Every structure is written in C-alpha cells, then in structure tokens.
Amino acid sequence: MEKLTVEKILERKKVIKPLEMVYHSDFLNGDIEIKKINPDKIAVLLSEAQELGQIKSYQKLIYESCPLFQKKELHQELKPTEPYDIVDLVFESNLKEILELGNKILMIYGFIERVDFNTLKK
C-alpha cells in the first residue's frame, strides 16, 4: 500500500474535475442551480428516506439544495402543502427529472458514483 503525501492529494485534486453545480432540466428547458448545504443535513435527509420513501426524500433534498425551489413567489403561486412539495408541483410529478436531479446532488457529496448523464442519454 502506498503512503499518501500532500503532493499526491493535490495531484489527485487536479485530476478529479469538480462536478458542475448546475442541473439541466429537459422538462423545464433550463438550468437549476445547486448549492452545497451542510453534509449533516444531507445525512439526516438520507436517514429519513426509509420512512418517507425515495421520492419524498429526494423532494426534500432538492428543496434544501436548490435555491429556486425556496423562492417565496413560487410558493405563493403554486401553494404547496409542505414546502418541499414545491418540487413535485414544479416538475408536475415527472419522476425522471426528480430522480436525476436528486442523484446529481448525491453525486456532489459522494453518496453515489458519478455518472455522465449526457452519455446515458445516447
């Protein structure tokens, strides 16, 4: 086993391209900004997944990670029951979009392997 050095870590950081903090929604025909949130909050959201189910937990994850879904004007217009229900309302229950955006967010935190969505679509 090779001993890690500062140089090797810095070299690796140059090789690993950081994930773009934007998700392109085909459904909405635009880009959605993703902001990093406290990893503890991500862990809590993931621990709730068993109780809530994958879709609801992804809605909460997206709501917390994407400032667009927190906009007061959007909530006033669409009137979600729970704040995170705004995700379902905006995507009109398009599960493909919700799952892809949720997966992109989880990739940022290393919870799932990085995937090139452009390659998958071909």
C-alpha positions in Angstrom: 0.0 0.0 0.0 1.3 3.4 -1.0 1.7 6.1 1.6 -0.3 9.3 0.8 1.5 12.6 0.7 0.3 16.1 0.3 1.7 16.2 -3.2 -0.3 13.1 -4.2 -3.5 14.5 -2.7 -3.0 17.8 -4.6 -2.2 16.0 -7.8 -5.4 13.9 -7.4 -7.5 17.0 -6.8 -6.3 18.4 -10.2 -7.3 15.2 -11.9 -10.8 15.0 -10.4 -12.9 17.6 -12.1 -15.4 19.0 -9.6 -19.0 18.4 -10.5 -20.8 21.3 -12.1 -23.2 22.7 -9.5 -26.0 23.0 -12.1 -28.6 20.5 -13.4 -30.0 21.0 -16.8 -33.7 20.1 -16.8 -35.0 19.0 -20.2 -38.6 19.1 -18.7 -38.2 22.8 -17.7 -35.8 23.6 -20.5 -33.3 25.4 -18.3 -30.6 25.1 -15.7 -31.2 24.7 -12.0 -28.5 26.0 -9.6 -27.4 23.6 -6.9 -25.9 25.0 -3.7 -23.9 22.9 -1.2 -25.5 22.5 2.1 -24.2 21.2 5.4 -23.4 17.5 5.0 -25.1 16.7 8.3 -28.3 17.9 6.8 -27.8 15.6 3.8 -27.2 12.7 6.2 -30.4 13.5 8.1 -32.4 13.7 4.8 -31.0 10.3 3.7 -31.8 8.7 7.1 -35.4 9.9 6.6 -35.6 8.1 3.2 -36.7 4.8 4.7 -39.7 6.5 6.4 -40.6 8.9 3.7 -39.8 6.9 0.6 -37.3 7.8 -2.1 -39.4 10.4 -4.0 -40.3 12.4 -0.9 -36.8 12.3 0.4 -35.5 13.4 -2.9 -38.0 16.3 -3.0 -36.7 17.4 0.4 -33.1 17.1 -0.8 -33.8 19.1 -3.9 -35.7 21.7 -1.9 -32.8 22.2 0.5 -30.1 22.2 -2.2 -31.7 24.3 -4.9 -32.5 28.0 -4.1 -35.0 28.2 -7.0 -37.5 25.9 -5.1 -37.3 28.1 -2.0 -38.5 31.3 -3.8 -41.4 32.9 -2.0 -43.1 33.9 -5.3 -43.1 30.2 -6.4 -44.7 29.1 -3.2 -47.3 31.9 -3.3 -48.3 30.9 -6.8 -48.3 27.1 -6.6 -49.3 26.8 -2.9 -47.6 23.6 -1.8 -49.0 21.7 1.2 -45.4 21.3 2.6 -42.5 23.5 1.4 -40.7 20.6 -0.3 -43.9 19.6 -2.2 -43.0 22.6 -4.5 -40.5 20.2 -6.3 -43.3 17.9 -7.3 -45.5 20.8 -8.4 -42.8 22.4 -10.5 -41.9 19.1 -12.2 -45.6 18.1 -12.5 -44.8 14.7 -11.0 -42.1 14.0 -13.6 -40.2 11.3 -11.6 -37.4 11.1 -14.1 -36.4 14.7 -13.5 -36.8 14.5 -9.7 -34.7 11.3 -9.6 -32.0 12.7 -11.9 -31.7 16.0 -10.0 -31.6 14.1 -6.7 -28.9 11.8 -8.0 -26.9 14.7 -9.2 -27.0 16.3 -5.7 -26.0 13.0 -4.1 -23.1 12.7 -6.5 -21.8 16.0 -5.3 -21.5 14.6 -1.8 -20.1 11.3 -2.9 -23.1 9.2 -1.9 -23.4 7.7 -5.3 -21.0 7.2 -8.1 -20.5 10.0 -10.6 -22.5 9.5 -13.8 -22.3 11.4 -17.1 -26.0 11.9 -17.9 -25.1 13.0 -21.5 -23.5 9.6 -22.1 -26.6 7.8 -20.6 -29.0 9.7 -22.9 -27.2 8.5 -26.1 
